[in-house]
Amino acid sequence: MKSYSEKIKNLDYSQIIYYLIILLLLRIDLVFLNNTPTGGDMGAHVVPIKYFVDNFASNLQINGWSNDWFAGYPLYYFYFPFPAIITYFFHFLFPFGIAFKIMVVGSIILNIYSIEKLLRRENHLFSHIGIVCGLAFVLTESFTIYGGNLASTLAGQFSFTYSLAFGNLAIYFLSKSNHQYRFILSSIFLAFCLLSHLIPFLIYLPIYAFYWLLKKENFILKLISIFIFSSLVTRWIVPLIYNLEFTTNMSYTPYTKVKDLIKPDVLPVVLILILFLLVNFGYKKIIENKIFSFFEIYLLFISTFLYFYVPEGALWNGRLVPFFNLGIIILGFKILDLIFNEIVEYQQGELLTKLTIFISLSICLYIFYDKWSQYSSYNLFTFGVIGFSIFQLIKLLNSTFKLINLGVFVFIISTASFLPHWVNWNFTGYEGKNNWVEIESLYASLNKLPPGRIMWEPNSDLNKYGTPMVLMTIPYFTQHTSMEGLYFDSSITTPFHFIAVSGLAESPSNPVGGLSYINNEFEKGVDYLNDLGVDYFITYTESITEKANSNSDLIYLFTSEPFSVFKIESDKVELVNEKIEIFEKISFLERTTSSIFRNTEYKNFFDQAYKNYGYLNNYRVIELPPNIEVNSSIKSNLEIRDLTISSDKISFTTNRPNELHIIKFSYFPNWEIKDGAGPYRISPSFMSVIPYSNNVVLSFERVNLETYSFYFALISLLLSLILFRKIRND
């Protein structure tokens, strides 16, 4: 290994300038404003991450229960905890909003860094073409939600961006690094890749396994890498797999056209590659210089193959676009690297070449200045980028090759169209929006009401407050909870909420595919409010407000322009008086297979509950283990007192022990009743119990599988430390 002094000696200080320019692009001046970031899904991500920071991390929990959204849901069982963990550590130094923004910006910086590492010719040498390649990938603007690029990250896909970056670093250390502990480091990054997002991990795992088996290494070091990986991921991944049936399949419609895979901003790269490979000398140069690696070729192949042939339901193929983009951009920039070297080698006049570069760079900087100087709030961004670019130009004057790369770097920056506006919108925060005072007024009025579960009318016009999902922050700013949340896949109540709210909105979003929505059926939507245990309903549009005022089941409370708030007389706990239809619990394999693939041969509880949703007054579907019988109650004079709800406990007293109660909180197997039978899953997605006494207590507990996975992880860590000590001593 190189000593610290040798590393400093070999440090290319121009990389610092490049990263300073990138930080300016990411509006580092706004990152350190103490506000609440917004924009797309990001404006809702603050809710669960803040909950993790306040409730989980301080108790050394990686996941648990939250009542904030969807009538309660298991938090970070099905979503990815690593960004929340990063935010937690930054929160030691900064207020939450700043810590959150640092985490988001960190995902982009890390992604660029990981791509730059992949293009290095030697371990210790900074790759100028590599950082340009990384910038080109993150600044693609042709997709805004699939993940990996800046646009998707600003829309809330920073988990995916982190995962992609960690996957790149895992491949780098395994395939290119000569670090003595490269297998251990790569396994750590692969674990971080999985803890950040499942899809990049699944895409990278085969190529990682290929390199892992191919590369020769001390067997003990390979064994340590396995134990390290297991110790980091087991506690999270095992419960995820075991509980897959309790996720919601969003049923996204797959793409079928090539144009949806090959986006406009990478099409020129594709054409350059084809043209280059058609020229005879291209093959020879590629073979002689070993330009391409198996990694980027694999990315192109696997993303293209799965895009057209992945089984429907297992993976939405839109998620494969970032991997195709990354593969094609890396290939394209490796070709550009060869071309730039050819230019330097065969240039007819160094001065003329540098003058051409200088003129081209000046034109790009002028275009950049002309585009952004009109916005006074962007001054640091605009003049900072220009100033550091000129400084970099002067610094690199002695190298034609590096100047060419700088020219491409500046050209890519000058082509950005909407991204600087998006960064500004997100990082000026909710508090920086002109209409935010209306939300503050609404929240102040809500805080005067007893805590309750709120359903609100969705509308794209709410974006003026920061994001159309702004009211998902009700749990963040008030003492109430919101029926609608962001982690759609994480709650089995999600589809039933969206069916209900589709009848209560002028312009419903209807995001879950394959459901029969009740658009314009307001009365039916109000019936569902009671079925879902909703306490308050917030209207936004005039038409829905008029309908609410005319409905006898909705009690008008107040108006906080442009919102109106109504109360619903609903109960969180009821006796099950309806007829019961028993759904016998199927095997783990059948349940898991049915949850991953749609239209399987196995019946699942959701299908039966979905059919029952419109007829809850007639019958209920209840899921029971074999040989268990329950009966509905023939009485209705139920009295529930002292109902107390927290993140890990539900308690109340009932005057009807030994009878079947429905508790209108999302079912999850970690809930346990202290003195009674159940909880059993009951339609639409709630818990049912038979208490044996008047005092009913349910608690959210760590199940045996989670305990075993924790001890397995701990043993793996201890084994890795023992083996590492042994190899260090040897």
N, C-alpha and C positions, 0 to 999 in steps of 0.2 A: 504493500500500500504506500501511496505517496504521503510524505509528511505534510503538516499544515503549511510550512513555509514554501514547499514545492507547489502546493495547490494555489497559494497566493501568487506565486511567481508566474504560474501558467494561466492565471485568470485573465480573460479577455474583458477589459473594462467597458468595451462598447456594448456588451450585453446589458450592463446596468442602464445605459442610456435607452436601449430598446425597451426594457421593462418600465422605465420611467415614462416613456411615451405611451405604453400600453395602459399604465395606471392613470394617465391623464385622459385617455380615451374612456376609461371606466369611471371617470369623474371622481377621483380620489377626494376632491374638495367637498363633494356631497356625501361621500361615505361617512365622514366624521361629523355630519350634522346629526344632532340628537333628535331623531324623529322616528316614525314608524313606516318602514318601506312598504310600497304598494305596487300595483301593476299586475294585471292578469292573475294567475294563481298565486304569485308571490305575495300579494296582498292578503291572502288567506293563510298561507304557510306560517305566518307569524303566530297564529293561534296555537297549533299543536307544538311548535318548537318552544314557544314561551311556556307552555304547560309542562313540557319535558324539563326545561331548565328549572322551573319552580318546584316541580313535584317528583320527578323521577331521578334526575341526576344527583341531587343532593342526598337521596336515599339509596344511591348505588343501584337504581333500577334501570334496565334498558327498555322495558316496556311495561304496560299496565292498562288501566281503564281510565277513560275520560268521558264525562257526561256532556262535554261542550257541544257535540254535534250528533245528529242522527239518533236521538233518543239513547245516547250512549254507544260507545264503540271501543274495541280493543286498540289502543294506540301503540304504534310501532311493533305490532305483531306482524302486520302485512306491509307496512311501509318501512322506510329505510332510516335507521337511527344515526348514521354517521354525521350528516350535516348538523343535526341537533346536538350531537356530542361536541363538535367543533365550536358551535355557537356557545355552548355552556362554558368552555374554557376561555373563550374571548370575553365572556360576560364577567369574568373575574376582574378584567381591566377596564371594560367599557360598559356604558348603558346598553340595554338589550338591543335597541334599534341599530346602534352602531355595530355591535357584535354580530348581528344578523347580516348586515351589509358587508362586513369584512369577510364573513363566511361565503357569501355569494361571489364577491370579487375574487376570493381565493380559488374558487372552482375554475374560473376562466384562466387565471394566471397559471395554475397548476396544469391545466390542459395544454396550454401553449408550451409550457416547460417540458411536459412529457413528450410532445411531438418533436420539439427541438432535440431532445435526448435521442429519440429514435433515428434522427437523421445525422447524428454525429459520426464522423469517420473514425475518430478516436475518442476514448472515454473522456479525457481531460480537455479536449478541444471544443470550445463553443462553436455551434453550427449556425452560421449566418443565414444560410438557406433554410435551416431548420426552424428558426424563429419566424421567418417570413411564411413558411409553410403553416406553422401553428396559427399565425394571425389570419392567414387566408381561410383556414378551416373555421375558426370561431366567428369570423365576420361574414360568413355566408348568410344571405338574407332570404333565401328561397323557401325556407321552412322555419316555423316559429314555435313548434311544440314538440317535435320528435326527440330533441335532446342533443347535447354536446356543443352546439354553437351558442353565441351570445344571445341571439334572439330567443332561443328556447330557454336559456338560463334565466333571462329576465321575465319570461312567462311562468317561471316557477320550476323549471326542470334542472335545478342545480344539483340534485341528487344524481341524475343521469350524467351530468358533466363531470362530477367528482369520480363516478364509477369509471367513466371512459378514461379519465386521466390516470387513475390508479391502475387500470388494466394496461395502459400503455407502459407505465413504469414497471409493472410486473414482467411484461414481455421484454423490455429493454434490459433489465438486470439479468434475466435468464438467457437472453440470446446474444447480447452484445457486451455486457460488462465483464471486466476481469477482476472485479472485487472478490476478495477471498471469501466473503459471506454472501455471495450473490444469490444463492438458492434461498437463504433465510430471508434476505431483503425482498426477493421477488414474492415469496409466500406471504409476507406481511402485506405487501401492496395488493396481492390477489385477494386477501381477506378483506382489506379496505374496499376493494372493488365490489365485492359481494355485499358488504354492509352499507354501501352507498346506493346500489341499484342491482336488481337481479338480471336485467336483460343484458347489459354489457358483460357481466360475469359469464352468463351462459354462452355468449358469442365468443368470448376470449378463452374459455376453458379448454376447448379442443386444441387450439394452437399452443396454449400454455402446456398442456399435457404432452404435445408433440416435442416441444423444446426440452421439457423436463426429462423425457425418456431419452432424447437424442444426446443431450449434453453429458459429457463424462464429468463425474464429480465424486468426491469422497462419499461413500454410502451413508455414513453417519450424518453428514451435512444434509443429504437428501432426506433422511429420516427426520432430522430436526425440523426441516421445512414443513413436513407433513404435520408434525405435532404442533408447530407454531400456528399454522393455518387452522387446524382443528380447535385449538384453544381460543382463537379469536372469533370464530363464526358459529361454533356448535350451539351455544346458548340461544342464539337468535334464529338460526336456520331450522333447527329441529322443530320448535313450536310452530313455525310458519308452515312447514310441510304437513305437520300433523293436523293443523287447523284450516287447511285450504278450503274445506267445504263451507267455511263461514266467511268467504269473500264474495263479492258481487262481480259477476261476469258482465263487463260493460258492453259486450257484443258489438264492438266497432266493426263497421263494414270494411273488408279488406280492399286494397287497391288492386287493379288488374292491368293497368297500362304502364308501358315503359317510361312514359314522360313523367309519371309520378315517382319513379325511382331515380331517373337521371334529371336532376333539376337544372334550370337554366344557367345558374352560376358555375356549375361544374361541366356543363356541356362543352365549352371551349377547351377545357383540359382534356376531355375525352377525345375531341377532334385532334388536338396536338399530339396525343399519344398515338392515335391511329396513324396520323401522317408520319410521325417519327419512325414508327415501327415498319412502315411501308418502304422507307428508305433503306437501302442495303447496308450502309455503314452502321445503322442503328443497332442491328443485331450484334455485330462484331464488337461495338463499343460496350454494349450492355454485358456481354459475356466476359470481355476482357476486364472490365472494371467492377464486375459483380454489383451492378447498380441496384437491382431490385432484390428485396429479401422475400422470403416465403410469407412473412407476416402480412404485407399489404396485398399480395396476390390472394392470400387466404381470405382477407376481409372482402375483397371484390367477389370472390367465388361464393362464400357463404352468404353474404347479404343478397346477392342476385338469386341464388338457388332458393333460399328460404322465402324471399319476396314472392316468388311464384308458386312455391310448393309447400310452404308451412301449413300444417293442418289448421283449419279455421277454428278459432276459439282458443288455441294454445298460445298464439302470439299475434298481435296486430302487426301486420307487415309494414305499416308506416314507420314503425320503430327501427326498421332496418336501413332506412335512408341515411342516417348519420354514419353508419359503418361503411356504406358504399362511398359516401362523400369522402370520408377519411382515407379509405384505400386509394381512391382515384386521385385525390389531392397529393398524397405522399408520392405516388407514382409520377404524377405530373411534375412535382418539384424536384424529384430526383433526375428527371429528364432535363429540367431547366438547369439544374446544377451542372450537368454534363455540358449543356449548351453554353453556359456562362464560362466554364473553363475553356471551352473551344474558342470563345470570343477572345479571352485573355491570351490564349496561346498563339492565336493567328491574327491578332489585331495589327493593322498596318500603321497605326500611329497611336501611341498611348494618350497623347494630349488630345487628339481628336475624339477618341473614345470617351475620355473623361469629360470633355466639353459637351458631348452628346448627352451623357448621363446627367450633367449639371443642368442643361436646358430642360430635359425631360422632367427632372425632379422639381425644377422651379415651376414648370407648368402645373404639375400635380399639386404643389403647395399653394399656388395661386387659386386653383380650383377649390381646394380645401378652404382657403381663406374666404373666397367669395361666397361659399356656401354657408359658412358658420359665423362669420364676423358680424352678421346682422343681428345676432342674438347676444345682447350685452351680458346676460347671465352665463354665457358660454365662454367668456373671455379667457379664463385660465386654461380651459380646454383648448381653445383655438390657438392662442398665442404660445401656449406651452408646447403644444405639438410642433408648431412651426419652429420655435426657438430650439428645441432639442434636436429636431431633424437637421437644422442648419449646423448645430454643434457637432452632430454625428457626421455630417458631410465633411466638415473640416478635419475631424479626427481620422477619417478613413481615406483621406486624399491619396495616401501612398499605395493603396490597394485597389486596382481596377475591379477585381472580383467582388470585394466587399462593397464597393460603391454601386455596382450593379444590383446587388441584393438590397441595399438601402433604397435604391430607386424603386424596386418592386414593392418594398415595404411601404413606402410613402404612397405609391400608386394604389395599393389596396386600401389604405386609410382614406384616400381621396374619393374612392368609389362608394363609401358608406353613405346610405341615404337616410333611413329612418332610425338606425340604431342609436345615434347620439341623443335623439329625442326620447327614445324609450328609456335610456339610462337616466336622463334628466327627470322624466316623469316618475319613474320608480323611486329614485333616491331623494327627490324633494319630499317624498312621503305623503301620507294622507294629510298631514297638517299643512302641507304646502299647496293644497288645492283650494281654489276660490270658494267652492261650495261646501267645504268641510264643516263650516259652522252649522249647517243644517243637520249633519249627522251628530255633531256634538250636542245640539239642542235635543234631538231625538233620544240620544243615550242618557242625557241628564234626566229627561222625563221618565224613561224606562226604569232608571235606578230608584225612582220613587215608588215603584210597584213591587209587590212581593215577588221573590224570585220565581221564575217559571220557564217553561219551554216555549219558544217562539218560532212560528212559521211566518215567513215574509214573502211578499210578491216579488219574484225575480223580474228584472227588466234590464236590457242592455244599456239603457240610458243612465243607469247607476254608475257607469264608468266615469262620469264627471266627478265623482267623489274619490277616484283613484283606481277602481276596478269594479266591474259589474258584481263582483263577489263581496263588496264592501260590508254587507250586513252579516257575513260570516264572522265578522269580528265582534259580534255582540258579546260572546263570552270573554273576549279580550278586554273590552272597555266597560262592561256592565256585569251585574251579578246574575244575569240570565244565561240560558243556553239557546242555541239555534238548531232547529231541525235540519237545516241545510248546511253542509260542510264540504270540505274539499276532498278528503280521502275517500272518494266514492267506493273504491274497491274494498275498503276496510270494514264496511258495515253491511250486514244483511238487511238492514232497514232501508238502505239507500233506494232501491227500486220502488218501494211502497211510498216513500216520501215524495218521489218525483211524480208518481201517478197522482197522488193527492194534490200536489201544488200545481199540476198542469190544469186543473179545473179552477184554480184560484188566481190565475195570472192572465193578463191580457196577452203577453208574449212569452209563454213558457219555453224553457230551454230544452226539455225532454232529452237529456243526454244519454240515458241508458237505452241501447238498441233493443228492439224486439218486444217492447211493451205496448199494451193497448192503453194509450193515454186518454184522459177525459177532458180534452180541451173544450172550453166554453160551458162545461157542466158545473156551474158554480155551486149549486145546492149539494151535489154529490161530493164536491171537494170539501164543503163544510162538514158533511157527515164524517169524512175521513179525519178531520181535525180532532173529533172526539175519539175516534178509533185509535189514533196515534198518541193520545194523551197530551195534546197541545193546549197550552194555557192562554197564549196571546197570538193574534194574527195582525200583521202590519201590511197595509195596502199602500200602493204607490201611485197608480194611475187613477184618473177620475172615474173611469168605467167600473173598475173593481171596487172602488170606495163606495160608489152608488149601490152596487149589488150587496156589499157588506152592510150598509145602512138599512137595506130592505130585508135583511135576513133576521128572523126572530131569534136564532140561536147565537148570534153575534152581538155582544154588548159593547156599544161604543164607549171608549174611555176618554180619548183626547186626540187632538190633531197637532202635529208638529210639522209644519209645512216642509215638504209636500207629502208627508206621511200621515196616515191615520192609524190608530191602534185600537183593536177590539179584543174583548175577553171572551173566552169560551169556557163554559162550565163543564170541564172534563175531569175525569178521575185517573190517577196513576195506578190504582189498584182496584180491581173489580172481581166479583165472583163469576165463574164461567157457568152461565145458565143455558148456553146454547148446546145443541146436539154436538157430540164429539165424534170426529172421524180419526181413527188411529192410523198413524204412519209408523210402521215398524222400522226401527233403525237398521240400516244396512251396514255391511262390513266396511272397514276403513278403506280398503282398496277400491271398492265400488264408489264410496263417497268421494274419494280423492279424484278418481278418474272422471267421475261425472262433473266435478267442479272445474276440471281443466278443459275437457273437451265437451262441446255442446252436442246435443242430439245423440247421446250414448244410449246403450241398451238398458242402463240402470235408471230407475226412478229416483228422483231426489225430492227432498222436502220442499224446496223452493217452488217447484212446478205445482205441487198440490196447494201450497199456501197462496200462490199467485191466482190459481183458479178460484180460491175461496175468498179472495180479497173483497170482491163486490158483494159477498153474502155473509159477512161476519155476524150479522144479527140472526142468521139461521143456524150456522154450524161453525165449528172451529176444528182445524187440523192440529193434532198434537203428536209429537214424535216421542215414542216410548221404546225402551229396550224390550227385548223379548220377555214374555211372561209377566209383564207389568200391566195392571189394569187401573184405570181411573174412571170416575163418573162425574158428570156435570152436576152442578148444584140445583136443587129444586127450589131454593129459597133466594130472595133478593134483598132482604133487609140487612145489607152489609154496613157496618160502621168501621171506618178506618181512622185511627187517631195517631198522633205523634209520628207522622211520616217524616223520616230523616234520610237525606240523600247526600252521599259524599262520593269521592272517587273510588273508594274501595268498600263501601258499606251502604246497605239499604235496610232500614228498620222501620217497623210500624207495629201497632197493636190492632188486632181484628177481633170481632165478636163471633166469628164463624170459623173456629179451628176445625181441622179434619175435613175441610172442604176445599175444592179446587179453586185457587185464586189465579188471576192473570195479573202480572206485574208489567207495566208498559215500559219496559227497558229492553234494549236489544239483547237477545240471548247470546251467551258465550259460555263454554263449558267450565271456565274458571270460577264461575259463581257457585257458591255452596250455601245451603241453608243449614242453620245451626240445629234446629229441632223440627224436622219435617222431611217430606219426600220431594224430590226434584233438585234443582229446577229442570223442567222439561221444556223443550222448544214448542211454542204454540203459535199458530198463525195470527198476524202475518209474520212476525219475526221476534216475538217477545218471550218472556219467561213465565212459566206457570209452576206453582208450588202447592203442596198440601201441608200447611203448618200443623204441627201436633199440639201447639199451645197458642194462647192469645198473643204472646210476644213473638214477633217474627223478626229474625235477623238473617240477612244474606250478606256474605262477605266475598270479596274478590281475592282468591287465593292462588298462590303458585302451585300448579299441579305437579304430580310426581315426575312427569316427563320433563318438565322444566328443571326440576331439582336434579334429576339424573344427568341432563345435558350440561348443567352447570358443573357438576362434579367431574364429568367426563372432560370438560374444557380445562378444569383445574388440574386434573391428572395429566392431560396433554402438555400443559404449560410446565409442570414439574418435570416431566420426562425430558422435555426439550432443554430445560435448564441443566439437568443432570448430564445429558449428552453433550451440551455445549461446553460445560465445565471440563468434561473428559477430553474433548477434542482440543480445547485451549491448553490443558496440561500436557497433552501429547505433543 
